[in-house]
Amino acid sequence: QLASYDHTKTVLLRRNLMEEGGRLHIVAALVSGVVATTCCNPPDVLKSRMMVAACESGARPSLARVALAVWRVDGLLGFMRGWGASYARAGPTFFIQMPVVEALRTAFGVDNI
């Protein structure tokens, strides 16, 4: 999350798309939330499916078997099922957390990663 935040912020500044300030921090935080949610969602889907399968059958299916089942039934987008709910849970955290981190960086004189 922090790496995507810093990278987004750096790209926006270098390309003169935004100036340093609160708006930049909020945009970079929103982008980092999208990146983090997109990266974390497939493992979350597999974890949930494994837990449900274990409860239903009593046997623990393999990760590969669950991933193959998701792929066969829903395709690639099956791994993104529930993405909106995940972002709705995590997005506000990034929106609040990253500007606070930025204020702390400024207060302690710490640069980007």
C-alpha positions in Angstrom: 0.0 0.0 0.0 2.7 2.5 0.9 4.7 1.7 -2.2 1.8 2.3 -4.5 1.0 5.5 -2.6 4.5 6.8 -3.0 4.8 5.7 -6.6 1.4 7.4 -7.6 2.4 10.5 -5.8 5.8 10.6 -7.5 4.4 10.0 -11.0 1.7 12.7 -10.5 4.4 15.2 -9.3 7.0 14.4 -12.0 4.5 14.7 -14.8 3.2 18.0 -13.3 -0.4 16.6 -13.2 -0.8 17.8 -9.6 1.0 19.9 -7.0 2.1 18.9 -3.5 -0.8 19.2 -1.1 -3.9 17.6 0.3 -5.6 16.8 -3.1 -2.5 15.0 -4.2 -2.4 13.0 -1.0 -6.1 12.0 -1.3 -5.8 11.0 -5.0 -2.6 8.9 -4.3 -4.4 7.3 -1.3 -7.4 6.4 -3.4 -5.2 4.9 -6.1 -3.2 2.9 -3.5 -6.5 1.6 -2.1 -7.5 0.3 -5.5 -4.1 -1.3 -6.0 -4.1 -2.9 -2.5 -7.7 -4.2 -2.9 -7.0 -5.6 -6.3 -3.9 -7.4 -5.1 -5.5 -8.8 -2.0 -8.9 -9.8 -3.4 -7.9 -13.1 -5.2 -6.3 -14.6 -2.1 -9.4 -13.5 -0.1 -11.7 -15.2 -2.6 -9.7 -18.4 -2.4 -9.5 -18.3 1.4 -13.3 -17.9 1.6 -14.0 -20.6 -0.9 -11.7 -23.0 1.0 -13.4 -22.3 4.3 -16.8 -22.8 2.8 -15.8 -26.0 1.0 -14.3 -27.4 4.3 -17.5 -26.7 6.1 -19.7 -28.2 3.5 -17.8 -31.4 2.8 -15.8 -31.8 6.0 -12.6 -32.3 3.9 -10.1 -29.6 3.2 -9.7 -29.0 -0.5 -6.3 -28.0 -1.9 -5.6 -24.4 -2.9 -5.1 -25.5 -6.5 -8.4 -27.4 -6.7 -10.3 -24.3 -5.3 -8.5 -22.0 -7.7 -9.3 -24.3 -10.7 -12.9 -24.4 -9.6 -13.1 -20.6 -9.5 -11.5 -20.4 -12.9 -13.8 -22.9 -14.5 -17.0 -21.5 -13.1 -16.4 -17.7 -13.2 -13.2 -17.2 -15.2 -10.6 -14.6 -14.3 -13.3 -12.2 -12.9 -14.3 -14.9 -10.4 -11.1 -14.0 -8.4 -12.4 -10.4 -8.2 -15.8 -11.3 -6.8 -16.6 -9.1 -3.8 -14.0 -6.4 -4.9 -16.5 -3.6 -4.3 -17.3 -4.7 -0.8 -13.6 -5.1 -0.1 -12.8 -1.6 -1.3 -15.8 -0.2 0.6 -14.2 -1.7 3.7 -10.6 -0.7 3.0 -11.0 2.5 0.9 -12.0 4.8 3.8 -9.0 3.6 5.8 -6.6 4.5 3.0 -8.4 7.8 2.5 -7.8 8.8 6.1 -4.5 7.0 6.9 -2.3 8.2 4.0 -2.9 12.0 4.6 -2.1 11.4 8.3 1.1 9.5 7.3 2.0 12.4 5.0 1.5 14.9 7.9 3.7 12.8 10.1 6.4 12.6 7.4 6.4 16.3 7.1 6.5 16.8 10.9 9.5 14.4 11.2 11.2 15.4 8.0 11.0 12.0 6.3 11.0 11.7 2.5 9.1 9.2 0.3 10.2 5.6 0.3 
